Amino acid sequence: MTRSASRGAATTATVVVPIYMDNSATTRCDPRVVAKLLPFFADDFGNAASRNHVFGWRAEAAIEVAREQTAALIGCTPKEIVFTSGSTEANNLAIKGVAELYAGKGRHFVSCVTEHKAVIDPLKHLELGTIPGQPRAEITFLPVDRLGHVDLDALSAAIRPDTVLVSLMAANNEIGTLHPLAAIGRICKERGVLFHTDATQAAGRIPIDVEAFGIDLLSLSAHKFYGPKGVGALYVRREGPRVRLAPLLDGGGHERGMRSGTLNVPGIVGMGEAARIAREDFASDVARLRALRDRLEQGILARSVNAVVNGDPDDRLPHLSNVSFPYVEGESLIMGIKDVAVSSGSACTSASLEPSYVLKSLGLGDELAHSSIRFSLGRFNTEAEVDHVVDMVSREVARLREMSPLWEMVQQGVDLTKVKWTVH
Ligand SMILES: *Cc1c(COP(=O)(O)O)cnc(C)c1O
């Protein structure tokens, strides 16, 4: 599937295409992770719940190592880790599980319009009253400003006596904007409400400490930090306060009753190793990602007039750059740079191409949202790849703009907002 790229005058070092720059969608499994987890398929294949033979003991011992490694990444104790199939499940478990067990306290939840669907949709289900056995809930979805931040006074004002849970993501998956976790945690503690954070994008990219930040529940997904797909975890605080959860699944009572089902031993071992690497290589990984991202962004901005960066340019994930290219159709741009894997600011729903709800919530119009590209770098990207991508993107933007009548009008000094369009 790989070829050498020769296109691009600015490219000196050889790069191999296709180039992967969609690390917010998923990351390549680190070869060190693969090496660690492989023996747990065919050699140490035991069920971690088998208590009466060595096959089970070995699997269980490996799970406990992974539990310690995962806990260390976020500063909790191993007993507070509940392994799941990923962040979608972890978010569902946190929200629906708390909603059920704290129904006596209240039915109000606070979240934000830029959350991932795996947070928004369970909350909407609660709001609609469509979760079996659960009464309807009220949800406050806080708006965000132009950079993607929630207003902390608005958060404080939204919390009511019947508020049970605040769910605000650590870092946004489309624009990278970081929420101030410590400040949010403080507000939640003062007001006596639980704080859940979806840290799927943040893990391994910003420091996370559930104690320092006052986090009660936290979702993780291994495949976003160089671990395998289909495995994740929910951190559930055991002390101060002890968080209680109703499980989503009934069964053998694994994971302290919170998540029944035979543990995915190879996946969990891989997640543990990925967490260990993320923690040990944290400083160098982040510095490298930030340097590559800045090189990419500066290169693109220097060569594409009018291109703008979305999200908070400072307070954001180190590996991500979301750029709008006015008068360029994002999907056309992606087609034009098909040797580069990136994401667009359009969400493909079954029927149509909808502009991203995250970009729209920042105040971007449909046009600008559709002209946006998310570049997300990873541990395996190189400087040569970045330079190659800058070159390809810049040429393609120039080519597409040459074909754009709107761009031509802008070049001639026409103010498009003042044009009266007639439809025939
Ligand atoms: C990827 C992602 C999810 C979903 O995680 P899965 O493990 O793939 O289910 C949830 N939230 C955010 C912010 C994500 O980026």
The ligand as an SDF file (V2000), in Angstrom:
LIG
                    3D

 15 15  0  0  0  0  0  0  0  0999 V2000
  -12.5530    8.7920   19.8240 C   0  0  0  0  0  0  0  0  0  0  0  0
  -13.3160    9.5070   20.8580 C   0  0  0  0  0  0  0  0  0  0  0  0
  -14.3460    8.8760   21.5720 C   0  0  0  0  0  0  0  0  0  0  0  0
  -14.7870    7.4660   21.2550 C   0  0  0  0  0  0  0  0  0  0  0  0
  -13.8390    6.5480   21.6980 O   0  0  0  0  0  0  0  0  0  0  0  0
  -13.9050    5.0000   21.2820 P   0  0  0  0  0  0  0  0  0  0  0  0
  -12.9380    4.3380   22.1770 O   0  0  0  0  0  0  0  0  0  0  0  0
  -13.5070    4.9540   19.8590 O   0  0  0  0  0  0  0  0  0  0  0  0
  -15.2910    4.5400   21.5260 O   0  0  0  0  0  0  0  0  0  0  0  0
  -14.9640    9.5770   22.5720 C   0  0  0  0  0  0  0  0  0  0  0  0
  -14.6160   10.8430   22.8690 N   0  0  0  0  0  0  0  0  0  0  0  0
  -13.6380   11.4850   22.2070 C   0  0  0  0  0  0  0  0  0  0  0  0
  -13.2840   12.8780   22.5920 C   0  0  0  0  0  0  0  0  0  0  0  0
  -12.9630   10.8350   21.1830 C   0  0  0  0  0  0  0  0  0  0  0  0
  -12.0030   11.4860   20.5210 O   0  0  0  0  0  0  0  0  0  0  0  0
  1  2  1  0
  2  3  1  0
  2 14  2  0
  3  4  1  0
  3 10  2  0
  4  5  1  0
  5  6  1  0
  6  7  2  0
  6  8  1  0
  6  9  1  0
 10 11  1  0
 11 12  2  0
 12 13  1  0
 12 14  1  0
 14 15  1  0
M  END
$$$$
